[in-house]
Amino acid sequence: MYCVCKEHIELAIDKFVDDYEDAPDIVDLIETKFSEWEAPATCDMCDNIALYLVV
């Protein structure tokens, strides 16, 4: 699972496919809220705002 900015979405997808050999689901963190999980404020790969969850 990766929380990433727009700049790193392709890298996160590539890493997910390499790790799990399957296509990930992409969740827009701006439009989706979770009741039992708080999304990180920043990208896993830089300090930009995390916009997508790759899972």
mmJSON file of the N, C-alpha and C atoms, coordinates in Angstrom:
{"data_MODEL":{"atom_site":{
"group_PDB":["ATOM","ATOM","ATOM","ATOM","ATOM","ATOM","ATOM","ATOM","ATOM","ATOM","ATOM","ATOM","ATOM","ATOM","ATOM","ATOM","ATOM","ATOM","ATOM","ATOM","ATOM","ATOM","ATOM","ATOM","ATOM","ATOM","ATOM","ATOM","ATOM","ATOM","ATOM","ATOM","ATOM","ATOM","ATOM","ATOM","ATOM","ATOM","ATOM","ATOM","ATOM","ATOM","ATOM","ATOM","ATOM","ATOM","ATOM","ATOM","ATOM","ATOM","ATOM","ATOM","ATOM","ATOM","ATOM","ATOM","ATOM","ATOM","ATOM","ATOM","ATOM","ATOM","ATOM","ATOM","ATOM","ATOM","ATOM","ATOM","ATOM","ATOM","ATOM","ATOM","ATOM","ATOM","ATOM","ATOM","ATOM","ATOM","ATOM","ATOM","ATOM","ATOM","ATOM","ATOM","ATOM","ATOM","ATOM","ATOM","ATOM","ATOM","ATOM","ATOM","ATOM","ATOM","ATOM","ATOM","ATOM","ATOM","ATOM","ATOM","ATOM","ATOM","ATOM","ATOM","ATOM","ATOM","ATOM","ATOM","ATOM","ATOM","ATOM","ATOM","ATOM","ATOM","ATOM","ATOM","ATOM","ATOM","ATOM","ATOM","ATOM","ATOM","ATOM","ATOM","ATOM","ATOM","ATOM","ATOM","ATOM","ATOM","ATOM","ATOM","ATOM","ATOM","ATOM","ATOM","ATOM","ATOM","ATOM","ATOM","ATOM","ATOM","ATOM","ATOM","ATOM","ATOM","ATOM","ATOM","ATOM","ATOM","ATOM","ATOM","ATOM","ATOM","ATOM","ATOM","ATOM","ATOM","ATOM","ATOM","ATOM","ATOM","ATOM","ATOM","ATOM"],
"id":[1,2,3,4,5,6,7,8,9,10,11,12,13,14,15,16,17,18,19,20,21,22,23,24,25,26,27,28,29,30,31,32,33,34,35,36,37,38,39,40,41,42,43,44,45,46,47,48,49,50,51,52,53,54,55,56,57,58,59,60,61,62,63,64,65,66,67,68,69,70,71,72,73,74,75,76,77,78,79,80,81,82,83,84,85,86,87,88,89,90,91,92,93,94,95,96,97,98,99,100,101,102,103,104,105,106,107,108,109,110,111,112,113,114,115,116,117,118,119,120,121,122,123,124,125,126,127,128,129,130,131,132,133,134,135,136,137,138,139,140,141,142,143,144,145,146,147,148,149,150,151,152,153,154,155,156,157,158,159,160,161,162,163,164,165],
"type_symbol":["N","C","C","N","C","C","N","C","C","N","C","C","N","C","C","N","C","C","N","C","C","N","C","C","N","C","C","N","C","C","N","C","C","N","C","C","N","C","C","N","C","C","N","C","C","N","C","C","N","C","C","N","C","C","N","C","C","N","C","C","N","C","C","N","C","C","N","C","C","N","C","C","N","C","C","N","C","C","N","C","C","N","C","C","N","C","C","N","C","C","N","C","C","N","C","C","N","C","C","N","C","C","N","C","C","N","C","C","N","C","C","N","C","C","N","C","C","N","C","C","N","C","C","N","C","C","N","C","C","N","C","C","N","C","C","N","C","C","N","C","C","N","C","C","N","C","C","N","C","C","N","C","C","N","C","C","N","C","C","N","C","C","N","C","C"],
"label_atom_id":["N","CA","C","N","CA","C","N","CA","C","N","CA","C","N","CA","C","N","CA","C","N","CA","C","N","CA","C","N","CA","C","N","CA","C","N","CA","C","N","CA","C","N","CA","C","N","CA","C","N","CA","C","N","CA","C","N","CA","C","N","CA","C","N","CA","C","N","CA","C","N","CA","C","N","CA","C","N","CA","C","N","CA","C","N","CA","C","N","CA","C","N","CA","C","N","CA","C","N","CA","C","N","CA","C","N","CA","C","N","CA","C","N","CA","C","N","CA","C","N","CA","C","N","CA","C","N","CA","C","N","CA","C","N","CA","C","N","CA","C","N","CA","C","N","CA","C","N","CA","C","N","CA","C","N","CA","C","N","CA","C","N","CA","C","N","CA","C","N","CA","C","N","CA","C","N","CA","C","N","CA","C","N","CA","C","N","CA","C","N","CA","C"],
"label_alt_id":[null,null,null,null,null,null,null,null,null,null,null,null,null,null,null,null,null,null,null,null,null,null,null,null,null,null,null,null,null,null,null,null,null,null,null,null,null,null,null,null,null,null,null,null,null,null,null,null,null,null,null,null,null,null,null,null,null,null,null,null,null,null,null,null,null,null,null,null,null,null,null,null,null,null,null,null,null,null,null,null,null,null,null,null,null,null,null,null,null,null,null,null,null,null,null,null,null,null,null,null,null,null,null,null,null,null,null,null,null,null,null,null,null,null,null,null,null,null,null,null,null,null,null,null,null,null,null,null,null,null,null,null,null,null,null,null,null,null,null,null,null,null,null,null,null,null,null,null,null,null,null,null,null,null,null,null,null,null,null,null,null,null,null,null,null],
"label_comp_id":["MET","MET","MET","TYR","TYR","TYR","CYS","CYS","CYS","VAL","VAL","VAL","CYS","CYS","CYS","LYS","LYS","LYS","GLU","GLU","GLU","HIS","HIS","HIS","ILE","ILE","ILE","GLU","GLU","GLU","LEU","LEU","LEU","ALA","ALA","ALA","ILE","ILE","ILE","ASP","ASP","ASP","LYS","LYS","LYS","PHE","PHE","PHE","VAL","VAL","VAL","ASP","ASP","ASP","ASP","ASP","ASP","TYR","TYR","TYR","GLU","GLU","GLU","ASP","ASP","ASP","ALA","ALA","ALA","PRO","PRO","PRO","ASP","ASP","ASP","ILE","ILE","ILE","VAL","VAL","VAL","ASP","ASP","ASP","LEU","LEU","LEU","ILE","ILE","ILE","GLU","GLU","GLU","THR","THR","THR","LYS","LYS","LYS","PHE","PHE","PHE","SER","SER","SER","GLU","GLU","GLU","TRP","TRP","TRP","GLU","GLU","GLU","ALA","ALA","ALA","PRO","PRO","PRO","ALA","ALA","ALA","THR","THR","THR","CYS","CYS","CYS","ASP","ASP","ASP","MET","MET","MET","CYS","CYS","CYS","ASP","ASP","ASP","ASN","ASN","ASN","ILE","ILE","ILE","ALA","ALA","ALA","LEU","LEU","LEU","TYR","TYR","TYR","LEU","LEU","LEU","VAL","VAL","VAL","VAL","VAL","VAL"],
"label_asym_id":["A","A","A","A","A","A","A","A","A","A","A","A","A","A","A","A","A","A","A","A","A","A","A","A","A","A","A","A","A","A","A","A","A","A","A","A","A","A","A","A","A","A","A","A","A","A","A","A","A","A","A","A","A","A","A","A","A","A","A","A","A","A","A","A","A","A","A","A","A","A","A","A","A","A","A","A","A","A","A","A","A","A","A","A","A","A","A","A","A","A","A","A","A","A","A","A","A","A","A","A","A","A","A","A","A","A","A","A","A","A","A","A","A","A","A","A","A","A","A","A","A","A","A","A","A","A","A","A","A","A","A","A","A","A","A","A","A","A","A","A","A","A","A","A","A","A","A","A","A","A","A","A","A","A","A","A","A","A","A","A","A","A","A","A","A"],
"label_entity_id":["1","1","1","1","1","1","1","1","1","1","1","1","1","1","1","1","1","1","1","1","1","1","1","1","1","1","1","1","1","1","1","1","1","1","1","1","1","1","1","1","1","1","1","1","1","1","1","1","1","1","1","1","1","1","1","1","1","1","1","1","1","1","1","1","1","1","1","1","1","1","1","1","1","1","1","1","1","1","1","1","1","1","1","1","1","1","1","1","1","1","1","1","1","1","1","1","1","1","1","1","1","1","1","1","1","1","1","1","1","1","1","1","1","1","1","1","1","1","1","1","1","1","1","1","1","1","1","1","1","1","1","1","1","1","1","1","1","1","1","1","1","1","1","1","1","1","1","1","1","1","1","1","1","1","1","1","1","1","1","1","1","1","1","1","1"],
"label_seq_id":[1,1,1,2,2,2,3,3,3,4,4,4,5,5,5,6,6,6,7,7,7,8,8,8,9,9,9,10,10,10,11,11,11,12,12,12,13,13,13,14,14,14,15,15,15,16,16,16,17,17,17,18,18,18,19,19,19,20,20,20,21,21,21,22,22,22,23,23,23,24,24,24,25,25,25,26,26,26,27,27,27,28,28,28,29,29,29,30,30,30,31,31,31,32,32,32,33,33,33,34,34,34,35,35,35,36,36,36,37,37,37,38,38,38,39,39,39,40,40,40,41,41,41,42,42,42,43,43,43,44,44,44,45,45,45,46,46,46,47,47,47,48,48,48,49,49,49,50,50,50,51,51,51,52,52,52,53,53,53,54,54,54,55,55,55],
"pdbx_PDB_ins_code":[null,null,null,null,null,null,null,null,null,null,null,null,null,null,null,null,null,null,null,null,null,null,null,null,null,null,null,null,null,null,null,null,null,null,null,null,null,null,null,null,null,null,null,null,null,null,null,null,null,null,null,null,null,null,null,null,null,null,null,null,null,null,null,null,null,null,null,null,null,null,null,null,null,null,null,null,null,null,null,null,null,null,null,null,null,null,null,null,null,null,null,null,null,null,null,null,null,null,null,null,null,null,null,null,null,null,null,null,null,null,null,null,null,null,null,null,null,null,null,null,null,null,null,null,null,null,null,null,null,null,null,null,null,null,null,null,null,null,null,null,null,null,null,null,null,null,null,null,null,null,null,null,null,null,null,null,null,null,null,null,null,null,null,null,null],
"Cartn_x":[0.849,0.0,0.891,0.581,1.346,0.396,0.728,0.028,0.969,0.548,1.469,0.822,1.696,1.263,1.1,0.629,0.43,1.747,2.828,4.137,4.631,4.271,4.797,3.794,2.645,1.629,2.135,2.818,3.306,4.357,5.228,6.245,5.595,4.579,3.882,3.174,2.566,1.905,2.936,4.066,5.129,5.639,5.855,6.339,5.307,4.026,2.971,2.935,2.986,2.955,4.177,5.344,6.549,6.411,5.841,5.715,4.629,3.473,2.312,1.909,2.548,2.243,0.754,0.148,-1.27,-1.479,-2.534,-2.843,-3.446,-3.021,-3.562,-4.88,-5.569,-6.696,-6.147,-6.677,-6.252,-7.425,-7.21,-8.254,-7.858,-8.775,-8.553,-8.771,-7.72,-7.819,-8.561,-8.744,-9.507,-11.001,-11.451,-12.875,-13.301,-12.363,-12.692,-12.219,-13.088,-12.743,-12.959,-12.084,-12.166,-12.526,-13.398,-13.84,-12.822,-12.032,-11.105,-9.634,-9.346,-7.955,-7.763,-6.713,-6.375,-5.234,-5.475,-4.447,-3.305,-2.076,-0.955,-1.093,-0.563,-0.671,0.276,1.383,2.377,2.609,3.141,3.494,4.546,4.468,5.454,6.836,6.904,8.155,8.734,7.968,8.45,7.614,7.749,7.016,5.767,5.354,4.129,2.905,1.76,0.515,0.131,-0.227,-0.66,-2.06,-2.219,-3.503,-4.13,-3.301,-3.793,-3.312,-4.163,-3.832,-3.747,-2.6,-2.385,-2.394,-3.412,-3.606,-4.088],
"Cartn_y":[-1.167,0.0,1.225,2.163,3.399,4.59,5.623,6.899,7.858,8.328,9.093,10.334,11.227,12.428,12.094,13.064,12.853,12.534,13.132,12.934,11.488,10.801,9.468,8.333,8.619,7.583,6.442,6.763,5.716,4.845,5.442,4.678,3.739,4.219,3.387,2.217,2.463,1.384,0.344,0.806,-0.119,-0.961,-0.326,-1.051,-2.076,-1.696,-2.604,-3.831,-3.603,-4.708,-5.605,-5.014,-5.813,-6.68,-6.11,-6.827,-7.904,-7.578,-8.465,-9.137,-8.766,-9.315,-9.242,-8.125,-7.884,-6.377,-5.983,-4.562,-4.021,-2.831,-2.263,-1.533,-1.272,-0.346,1.017,2.053,3.424,4.148,4.722,5.439,6.903,7.788,9.225,9.633,10.083,10.416,11.717,12.542,13.781,13.469,12.528,12.198,11.105,10.316,9.165,9.385,9.133,9.215,7.845,7.475,6.184,6.407,5.571,5.746,5.221,4.216,3.612,3.778,4.631,4.828,6.267,6.871,8.244,8.21,8.757,8.774,9.7,9.341,10.215,11.534,12.591,13.908,14.053,13.328,13.498,12.198,12.36,11.265,10.377,9.069,8.132,8.327,9.027,9.148,10.56,11.527,12.91,13.659,14.961,15.757,16.432,16.079,16.641,16.01,16.629,16.125,14.809,13.808,12.507,12.647,12.297,12.419,11.073,10.021,8.716,7.614,6.614,5.399,4.288,3.649,2.536,1.273,0.441,-0.727,-1.923],
"Cartn_z":[0.0,0.0,0.0,-0.89,-0.991,-1.007,-0.275,-0.333,-1.042,-2.21,-3.044,-3.646,-4.097,-4.804,-6.288,-7.05,-8.483,-9.189,-8.736,-9.353,-9.224,-8.145,-7.878,-8.096,-8.691,-8.87,-9.766,-10.848,-11.751,-11.072,-10.291,-9.568,-8.558,-7.853,-6.875,-7.553,-8.715,-9.46,-9.885,-10.408,-10.828,-9.662,-8.513,-7.342,-6.873,-6.895,-6.487,-7.397,-8.701,-9.662,-9.48,-9.254,-9.021,-7.769,-6.713,-5.443,-5.466,-6.044,-5.943,-7.257,-8.362,-9.682,-10.003,-9.628,-9.868,-9.986,-10.675,-10.822,-9.522,-9.095,-7.86,-8.094,-7.01,-7.024,-6.653,-7.279,-7.012,-6.377,-5.193,-4.477,-4.375,-4.754,-4.649,-3.19,-2.525,-1.099,-0.836,-1.853,-1.687,-1.61,-2.425,-2.493,-1.524,-1.017,-0.176,1.254,2.196,3.617,4.243,5.154,5.829,7.295,7.82,9.2,10.209,9.837,10.794,10.42,9.441,9.014,8.587,9.054,8.697,7.683,6.503,5.456,5.868,5.544,5.843,5.087,5.647,5.026,3.838,3.866,2.807,2.043,0.853,-0.033,0.63,0.372,0.901,0.282,-0.85,-1.584,-1.617,-1.1,-1.036,0.008,0.061,1.054,0.5,-0.713,-1.287,-0.624,-0.831,-0.269,-0.953,-0.153,-0.68,-1.257,-2.532,-3.208,-3.551,-3.613,-4.05,-3.121,-2.976,-2.25,-3.288,-3.365,-4.288,-3.436,-3.662,-2.813,-3.608],
"occupancy":[1.0,1.0,1.0,1.0,1.0,1.0,1.0,1.0,1.0,1.0,1.0,1.0,1.0,1.0,1.0,1.0,1.0,1.0,1.0,1.0,1.0,1.0,1.0,1.0,1.0,1.0,1.0,1.0,1.0,1.0,1.0,1.0,1.0,1.0,1.0,1.0,1.0,1.0,1.0,1.0,1.0,1.0,1.0,1.0,1.0,1.0,1.0,1.0,1.0,1.0,1.0,1.0,1.0,1.0,1.0,1.0,1.0,1.0,1.0,1.0,1.0,1.0,1.0,1.0,1.0,1.0,1.0,1.0,1.0,1.0,1.0,1.0,1.0,1.0,1.0,1.0,1.0,1.0,1.0,1.0,1.0,1.0,1.0,1.0,1.0,1.0,1.0,1.0,1.0,1.0,1.0,1.0,1.0,1.0,1.0,1.0,1.0,1.0,1.0,1.0,1.0,1.0,1.0,1.0,1.0,1.0,1.0,1.0,1.0,1.0,1.0,1.0,1.0,1.0,1.0,1.0,1.0,1.0,1.0,1.0,1.0,1.0,1.0,1.0,1.0,1.0,1.0,1.0,1.0,1.0,1.0,1.0,1.0,1.0,1.0,1.0,1.0,1.0,1.0,1.0,1.0,1.0,1.0,1.0,1.0,1.0,1.0,1.0,1.0,1.0,1.0,1.0,1.0,1.0,1.0,1.0,1.0,1.0,1.0,1.0,1.0,1.0,1.0,1.0,1.0],
"B_iso_or_equiv":[0.0,0.0,0.0,0.0,0.0,0.0,0.0,0.0,0.0,0.0,0.0,0.0,0.0,0.0,0.0,0.0,0.0,0.0,0.0,0.0,0.0,0.0,0.0,0.0,0.0,0.0,0.0,0.0,0.0,0.0,0.0,0.0,0.0,0.0,0.0,0.0,0.0,0.0,0.0,0.0,0.0,0.0,0.0,0.0,0.0,0.0,0.0,0.0,0.0,0.0,0.0,0.0,0.0,0.0,0.0,0.0,0.0,0.0,0.0,0.0,0.0,0.0,0.0,0.0,0.0,0.0,0.0,0.0,0.0,0.0,0.0,0.0,0.0,0.0,0.0,0.0,0.0,0.0,0.0,0.0,0.0,0.0,0.0,0.0,0.0,0.0,0.0,0.0,0.0,0.0,0.0,0.0,0.0,0.0,0.0,0.0,0.0,0.0,0.0,0.0,0.0,0.0,0.0,0.0,0.0,0.0,0.0,0.0,0.0,0.0,0.0,0.0,0.0,0.0,0.0,0.0,0.0,0.0,0.0,0.0,0.0,0.0,0.0,0.0,0.0,0.0,0.0,0.0,0.0,0.0,0.0,0.0,0.0,0.0,0.0,0.0,0.0,0.0,0.0,0.0,0.0,0.0,0.0,0.0,0.0,0.0,0.0,0.0,0.0,0.0,0.0,0.0,0.0,0.0,0.0,0.0,0.0,0.0,0.0,0.0,0.0,0.0,0.0,0.0,0.0],
"pdbx_formal_charge":[null,null,null,null,null,null,null,null,null,null,null,null,null,null,null,null,null,null,null,null,null,null,null,null,null,null,null,null,null,null,null,null,null,null,null,null,null,null,null,null,null,null,null,null,null,null,null,null,null,null,null,null,null,null,null,null,null,null,null,null,null,null,null,null,null,null,null,null,null,null,null,null,null,null,null,null,null,null,null,null,null,null,null,null,null,null,null,null,null,null,null,null,null,null,null,null,null,null,null,null,null,null,null,null,null,null,null,null,null,null,null,null,null,null,null,null,null,null,null,null,null,null,null,null,null,null,null,null,null,null,null,null,null,null,null,null,null,null,null,null,null,null,null,null,null,null,null,null,null,null,null,null,null,null,null,null,null,null,null,null,null,null,null,null,null],
"auth_seq_id":[1,1,1,2,2,2,3,3,3,4,4,4,5,5,5,6,6,6,7,7,7,8,8,8,9,9,9,10,10,10,11,11,11,12,12,12,13,13,13,14,14,14,15,15,15,16,16,16,17,17,17,18,18,18,19,19,19,20,20,20,21,21,21,22,22,22,23,23,23,24,24,24,25,25,25,26,26,26,27,27,27,28,28,28,29,29,29,30,30,30,31,31,31,32,32,32,33,33,33,34,34,34,35,35,35,36,36,36,37,37,37,38,38,38,39,39,39,40,40,40,41,41,41,42,42,42,43,43,43,44,44,44,45,45,45,46,46,46,47,47,47,48,48,48,49,49,49,50,50,50,51,51,51,52,52,52,53,53,53,54,54,54,55,55,55],
"auth_comp_id":["MET","MET","MET","TYR","TYR","TYR","CYS","CYS","CYS","VAL","VAL","VAL","CYS","CYS","CYS","LYS","LYS","LYS","GLU","GLU","GLU","HIS","HIS","HIS","ILE","ILE","ILE","GLU","GLU","GLU","LEU","LEU","LEU","ALA","ALA","ALA","ILE","ILE","ILE","ASP","ASP","ASP","LYS","LYS","LYS","PHE","PHE","PHE","VAL","VAL","VAL","ASP","ASP","ASP","ASP","ASP","ASP","TYR","TYR","TYR","GLU","GLU","GLU","ASP","ASP","ASP","ALA","ALA","ALA","PRO","PRO","PRO","ASP","ASP","ASP","ILE","ILE","ILE","VAL","VAL","VAL","ASP","ASP","ASP","LEU","LEU","LEU","ILE","ILE","ILE","GLU","GLU","GLU","THR","THR","THR","LYS","LYS","LYS","PHE","PHE","PHE","SER","SER","SER","GLU","GLU","GLU","TRP","TRP","TRP","GLU","GLU","GLU","ALA","ALA","ALA","PRO","PRO","PRO","ALA","ALA","ALA","THR","THR","THR","CYS","CYS","CYS","ASP","ASP","ASP","MET","MET","MET","CYS","CYS","CYS","ASP","ASP","ASP","ASN","ASN","ASN","ILE","ILE","ILE","ALA","ALA","ALA","LEU","LEU","LEU","TYR","TYR","TYR","LEU","LEU","LEU","VAL","VAL","VAL","VAL","VAL","VAL"],
"auth_asym_id":["A","A","A","A","A","A","A","A","A","A","A","A","A","A","A","A","A","A","A","A","A","A","A","A","A","A","A","A","A","A","A","A","A","A","A","A","A","A","A","A","A","A","A","A","A","A","A","A","A","A","A","A","A","A","A","A","A","A","A","A","A","A","A","A","A","A","A","A","A","A","A","A","A","A","A","A","A","A","A","A","A","A","A","A","A","A","A","A","A","A","A","A","A","A","A","A","A","A","A","A","A","A","A","A","A","A","A","A","A","A","A","A","A","A","A","A","A","A","A","A","A","A","A","A","A","A","A","A","A","A","A","A","A","A","A","A","A","A","A","A","A","A","A","A","A","A","A","A","A","A","A","A","A","A","A","A","A","A","A","A","A","A","A","A","A"],
"auth_atom_id":["N","CA","C","N","CA","C","N","CA","C","N","CA","C","N","CA","C","N","CA","C","N","CA","C","N","CA","C","N","CA","C","N","CA","C","N","CA","C","N","CA","C","N","CA","C","N","CA","C","N","CA","C","N","CA","C","N","CA","C","N","CA","C","N","CA","C","N","CA","C","N","CA","C","N","CA","C","N","CA","C","N","CA","C","N","CA","C","N","CA","C","N","CA","C","N","CA","C","N","CA","C","N","CA","C","N","CA","C","N","CA","C","N","CA","C","N","CA","C","N","CA","C","N","CA","C","N","CA","C","N","CA","C","N","CA","C","N","CA","C","N","CA","C","N","CA","C","N","CA","C","N","CA","C","N","CA","C","N","CA","C","N","CA","C","N","CA","C","N","CA","C","N","CA","C","N","CA","C","N","CA","C","N","CA","C","N","CA","C","N","CA","C"],
"pdbx_PDB_model_num":[1,1,1,1,1,1,1,1,1,1,1,1,1,1,1,1,1,1,1,1,1,1,1,1,1,1,1,1,1,1,1,1,1,1,1,1,1,1,1,1,1,1,1,1,1,1,1,1,1,1,1,1,1,1,1,1,1,1,1,1,1,1,1,1,1,1,1,1,1,1,1,1,1,1,1,1,1,1,1,1,1,1,1,1,1,1,1,1,1,1,1,1,1,1,1,1,1,1,1,1,1,1,1,1,1,1,1,1,1,1,1,1,1,1,1,1,1,1,1,1,1,1,1,1,1,1,1,1,1,1,1,1,1,1,1,1,1,1,1,1,1,1,1,1,1,1,1,1,1,1,1,1,1,1,1,1,1,1,1,1,1,1,1,1,1]
}}}
